[in-house]
Amino acid sequence: MGKDGHTVELYKQAMGNYPTGVTVVTAIDEDGEPIGLTVNSFASVSIDPILVLWSIDESVLTYATFKNIDKFAVNILSSDQKDLAFLFASREQERFLNCEWTMSDNGLPILTGAAATLQCKTHNQIEIGDHTTLFGEVIDMHVEDADPLLYHKRKIAPFPTYFHENKYE
């Protein structure tokens, strides 16, 4: 299939119609400073060992840094963290001055109020297309009883409250 403009737009439309959760992946750079970016290309890979994956575009400013880290945290955003999704998707340089976070015992920045946080050691990386997919082995996790934030058709919104009502079963 060709890469003409119509094909690319059709692909974006198809993928945009696939709802995903919204995460912020965080780490510490080579200078000891926290870094992070909003990611919706996140998925579970394996139970034994517990592995997850996420992808980063090679045009992202922190691309080289994330490729060279040995650990990272995936913060699965809760339904009330839309502002964090936009903050970490922005060009704002001082992202961590504009949000609440703590440093974990594993030396990773953890966003306060996330629905879940998975702390990972880098397990593998695959460069493919214009992205690199990073695989992480989960070494620690924290889960809250909170609904996630969702991404669909280029919009970010809370999880629909009616989703768990029995009338749709």
N, C-alpha and C positions, 0 to 999 in steps of 0.2 A: 504494500500500500504506500502511495506517495506521501510526501510531506508538504503538499501544497497548503495554502492558507485555509481552504475549506475543510480539508481533512483534519488539520490541527484544531480548528474550531469545533468540528463535530466530536473529536476525541475529548476536548475539554467539556463539552456539553454532556457527553455520556458519563464521564468521570464525576462531573459536578452533580449528577443526579444520583450518585451513590453516597448516602449519608455516612459520615464518619464522626468519631469523637474528635476532640481537640486537645492536643498536648503541648506542653512546653518542655523541650529537652534542655537540660542545664548541665554545666560542667565547670571546671576550673581551667583557665588557660595557663600557658607557660610562665606567665608573670604572677600567678596566684590570684588572678581576678576572676570573678564569676562571669560566665557567658551563658546565653540562652537564646532559643528561637522557637517560634510557634511551628508546630508540625502536625499535619493530619495524616501523613503517610506512616502510620504506626500500626503494628499488628503483632499478635501472638504467633510464635513459631513452634515451640516445643514445650512439653511438660517435663521431660527427662532427658537432658537438664532443662530447667525453665529458661527459655530463650524468647526474646522479643526482637523486633526489627523496626527501623525507621530509616527514611531516606532524606538526604540533603542535596540540594542543587549546587552544582559546582560554582555558580555565580554568587552564592551567599558569602558575605564578607568573612564569616568565621569558618568557612569551608575547610581550609588547611588546618586550622586549630582542631576542629572536631575530628578530622582524619587522623590526628596525631595523639589523641587522648586515650587513656587506658581505662577510663570509667566515665559514666554519665548517669544522670537521673532523668526518668520520664515522669513528668508531672501531668497526670490526667486531670484536666480542668473540670471543676464543678460548674453547675449551671449558672452560678452567680459570678463567674470569673471572666465574663466577656471582655472587660477592660484589660485583663492580663493577656488575653489572646491577641488583642490589637497592639498592646505595648510591645510584646515580644515579636510581633510581625513588623513593627515599625523600624525606622532608621535611627531611633533614639539610641544614643550611645550609653546613657546612664540608666539602663533599664532597672537595675537592681536598687537604685536609689529611689525608684518610683513604685516599689511594691514591698510587701512584707515577705521575708524569707529567713531561713535559718541555715546554718551549716550543719550537716549531719556528722555522725561519728565516722562515716566513711569519707569525709572531706568533700561532700557534694552539696551544692546549693539546692535547698528544698523550698518550694513555694508554699506559703501558708495557705491553708484552706482548700488544697487540691482534693479531689474525690479519691485519688489514689496516687501513690508515688512508688515507682519501681527504681531502685538503685541497682545499677548494672556495671559489671566489668566488661570491657569490650571483648567480644568472643571472635568476631570475624568482620571483614569488610569486603564488599564487592563493588568495584567500579563498573557501572553499566549505564549506557547512554550518557546523558548529561547529569547524572546523579551518582552518588555513592550510597549504598545501603549498608548501614551499620547494624550488626547483630550484637546483642548484649545478653550476658548471662546474669539473671537476677540474683543479687546477693543479699538484698534486704528490701522489704516492702512495707508500706503502710496503707491501709484502706479505711476510708470513712464511709458512713452511710449517707451518701450524697448523690444526687442525680448528676449526670455528666453534661457538659456543654457539647452541642452538636454543630456540625458544619454540613450544609446542604445547599446546592445551587448558589455557591459563593456568598452564603449568608450564615451567620453564626447566631444561635439561639439556644435557650434552655431546652432540656429534654421535655417532651410533651407530657403533662401530668396524666392525661387520659390513656396513655400507652399501656399501663398496667391494669386498667379496668377490665373486668371479665367480659364485657359485652363484645369484645373483638375475638374471643376464643372460639 
